[in-house]
């Protein structure tokens, strides 16, 4: 009898160990971006490059910790984006650019791949982390998109962190606004004073985003931005538009976009990429390149990060650079800025402040 008991105990332990090993072997993957644009290698100092690399590494670390612990892709996307929203380096959250009237109006969206539930906010002014507000819209309301004062009020009612609008002020963004006003143009975030676009081109850079795959095989995508420097008339770009700047579907891919917002809206860029993968079985990189070519044909540019439910991914852009990174089961963060291949960085924990 005792032998029989020990046999079953051993069998149960072996089964549990096998289940744990299987769970550990399940693919996890996180991709992030911090915007695409005319990023000039010669004008990006080593110090500034290191600063960007450090925040990207911290973002990857935060999201990977969620996935490694068995958390959801949704929570990983939020964790990764919050790090970038809290940094003044990117045009999202703390680093948001100013409108023509000197306001910070922020947009964000998020989508979950298994149910295709989604939430978004646009033109919010008091929410510290708009990506959290987008998630609250998805999970705590019957809506997909809330905007302006109503979205700010909703976020406050949900207990999210509300800040005075002065929280978003940074001297560099303020100076950028006044340079743009002087030149009577809209500034692309990473292109400020570099090959300035024509005044009638309504473009944005510096948007942040993330896509993730968790151990349960579920995808999620999120995007957050401060929009355009010197934008007017309540302009909203693609970032809070589901199917344009953000999309996730377990049957195909999760996508987050950055670039000339109007063209990404007009081409339904994120959904377009997912539809090619699901319906035409187009490889991920090819699907992204097809969409970017379509965007380029109507006068736009930018980048896409794309991830499928098997852990395959692509990070594509048709600009000089895109701040980006990825991390998977092995916990090695790989980060890139220019057209070079992404390179491993020091253990993200060692880069934390």
N, C-alpha and C positions, 0 to 999 in steps of 0.2 A: 504493500500500500504506500509506504514511504517512498519507494523508488518511483511508483506511478506519479505521486505528487510532485517529486522533484523533476520528473520528465516534463510535466505540464508547465511547471514554473519556467524551466529552461526554454521550452517552446515559446511561451509567451514573451520572454525576454528577447529571444531571437527575432520574433515577429516585430516587436517594438523597435528593436535596433534596425531591422530591415526597413521599417516604415520611416524612421528618422533619416536613415541613409538615403532613401528614395526622395524624401522631401528636400534634403540638402542637395541632391543631384538635380532637382528640378531647376530649369534655367530661370535666372532672374537677370534683369537688365534695366539700366537707367541711362537715358540720354538727356542732355541739357543743351540749351543754347542761350547766348547772351546778346544776340543781335548780329546781323550781317551788314556789311557796308564797305566803303572804300577805306579800309584800314591800312594805312601806309606803314610798312615795316621800318622804313627809315625814320619815321617820326614818332614811333612808339618806343619810348625809352625803356631800358631794361627794368627800371624801377616800376614803371607803370605796367609793363608786361607781367612782372612778378605779382603785382597787386591783383590784376585780373586773374592770373593763374591761381592765386591763393583763394579768391572768392569762389571760382569755379570748382576748385578742389573741395572746399567746405560744403558747397551745394551738393556735389556728388556724394560726399561722406554722409551728409544728413539723409539723403534719400536712400542710399545703400543700407544704412543702419536699419531703416524701416523694413526694407525687403529682406535683409539677412535674418531679421527676427521673425519673419513669417507674416509681416504686415501687408496691407493691401497696396496695390499699385497707386490707388487714389491718394492714400496717405503719403506715399513716397514722393509723388509729384508735388503735393503741397509742401512737404518738408524741403524739397530741393528749391522750389520757387521762392519760398519765404526767405531763404538765405540771400538770394539775389535781390529780392524786394527790399531787404534791410540794408543793402549796400548802396552807397551813393555812386558807384561806378556804372551802374546800369540804368537805363531809362525805364524804371518800374519802381513803384513804392518810393523809398527815400530818394532815389536818384531821378525822379520824374521831371520831365522838362516842363517849361512854362508855356501857357497859351499866350496869345497876343495881348490879352488883358491882364497878364501877370498871375494867372491861376494855375494850379496843378489839377488836371482832370485825368483820372486814371481808369483804365479798362482791364478786365480780366475774364477768362472763361476756363471751364474745366469740363471734362467729359469722361464717362466710365464705359469701358468697352463691352461688358457682358450684358448690360441692360440698355445701353445707349442713353442713359440719363445724363443731363447736362445742366449747367448753371452758368450765368454770366452777369457781370455788372459793367456799366459804362458811365463815364463822366462823373465818377465819385470823387469827393474832395476831402473826406475826413477819415477814411478807413486805412489804417496803417498797412494792412496786408490784403489787397483786393482779391487775391486768389482764395483766401479764406471766405470772403464774402460770396464769391462765385460758388464755392462749395455749399455754403449755407443756402443760397438760392436753390441749388439742386436738391438738397436734402430736407430743407425746412419750409419750402413753399411749393405751390402748384405751378410755378412759372419757370421759364428758362432764362429770361433776360430782364433785369431791373436797371434803371438808369437814374442818374442825378440825385436830387435830394431824397427821393423815395428810396433809392438803394442805400443811401447813407443812413436813413432812418431805420430801415429794415435791419441793417447790420448792427446798429446800436441795440435794437430790440433783441437780437440774437446773442448779445453779450460779447461781440467782437471788440477788439481794441480800437477805440476811436481817439483820434489825435486832432489837435488844433492844426489847421492848414499850414501854419508856419513850420510844422515838423518837416515838410517836404522841401523847404527852402535850402538850396545850396548855392554858394556864390558862383560856382562855375556854370551852373544852369542859368542863373540870372544874367550873367555876362553873355552867355550864348544867346539868350533871348534878345538882348539889346544889340548884339551884332547882327542878328537876323532882321530886326526891325530896321536898322540902319541900311541894310542891303535890300530891304523890301522883299524878303524871300522866306520860304519855309525851309528849315534846316533838317537835314538827315542827321540823326544823332551821332553816328560814328564818322560822319563826313564833314563835320563842322570845319569850315575854312579849307577844306580839301576838295578840289574840283567841284565847286559849288554847283548845284543843279539850277535849272532855269526857274524863274520865279513862279511859273504856273505849274510846276511839278509838285504834287502833294505827296511827299514821301516820308517815311519814318525809319529809324534804326534804333537799336538798343533794347528792343523788346526782349523779354526773357521767356523761356518755355522749357517744358520737360515732358518726356514720355516715359512710361515705365511698364514693366512686365513683372508680376509677382509670382510666387511659388504655386498659386492656384491656376495659373495660366490666364489671368485677367490683365487686360491692358487699360491704361488711362493716359490722358493727355491734358496739359494745361498751358496757358499762355497769359502773360501779364505785361502791361505797357503803360507808359505815360503819354504815349501818342507822339505828336509832332511839336517841335519848338515853333512858336509863333502861329499855331493853328487858330482858326477863327470859326465862328458861327456854330459852335457845338459839334464840330467834326468828330466822328467816330470812325476808326479804321477797322481792320479785319480781326484784330485780336479777340474781341468779345463776340465775334460772329461764329457760331457753330457751323462747321463746314467750310469756312474760309480760313480762319486762323487756327482753329482747333478741331480735331475730330478723333474719335476712338471707336473701334468696332472689333471685337474679338475675331470676327470672321475675316478680317483683313489686317488693318494696321492702326496704330495710334500715330497722330501727326501733330506737330506744333510748327507754326510758320513765323517768319520774320521777313519784312521787306516792304515794298511799296503797297500799302494797304488796299488802296482802291483797286489795284490790278488783282490782288489776291482775292478780293471779294468778287470781282467780275468773272474770275475763272473758277470760283468755288474751290480754291487751291487744295485745302486739306481733304475735302470729300473727293475731289477729282483724283487725288493720289490714291486714296483708299479704294475707290471704285475700280481703278485700273488693276489693282492688286487682286481684288475679290472677283471681278467679272472677267477680266482678260488674263489673269494669272501673270501679270507683268512683274518682273523682278523689281524689288523695292527701289534700287538706285535708278533704274530706268524709268520707273513711274514718276519719281521725283524730278528727274531731268526733263521728262516730257512736260510736266507742269511748269517748270521754270522756263522752258523754251516757249511755252504758250504765253506766259507772263511777259517774257522778254519781247515777244512779237507785238505786244500792245504797249510797250514802253516802260515796263517795270523790271525789277530785279529783287533778289533776296535769297532766302534759304529755307530749307525744310529739314526737320529731323523726323525719321520714320522708323517704326519698330513693329515687328509682327509677333504673334503669339508663340513662336518657336525661338524667339530671341535674336532673329536676324534683324539687321538694322542698316540704315544709311543716313549719312549727314551730308547733304548736298547744298551747294550754293553757287550762284553765278556772279558773285561780287568778288572783290579782292580778298575778302576774309570773312570769317564768321567765328565768333567766340563760341566754343562748343566743347563737349566732353562726354565720356561714357564710362561706365563701370558695370561689371558683371559678377558672376559667382566668385571669381578669384580675388575680388576686392582691389584690383589694380586700376587706378584711375588713369585714363588717357585723355589728354587735353590738347586742343589745337586752336590756332587763331587764323593762320594763313592757309594757303592751299596745300601746304605740306601735310603729310600723314600725321594723325594724332600721336603724340608721344607720351610714354608713361611719366608720371610725376612721382615725387616722394610720397610716402604713405600719407594720405590726407590728414590723419590725426596729427602729424608732425607740423602741418601747416596751419593748424587752428591757432587763433589768437588767444 
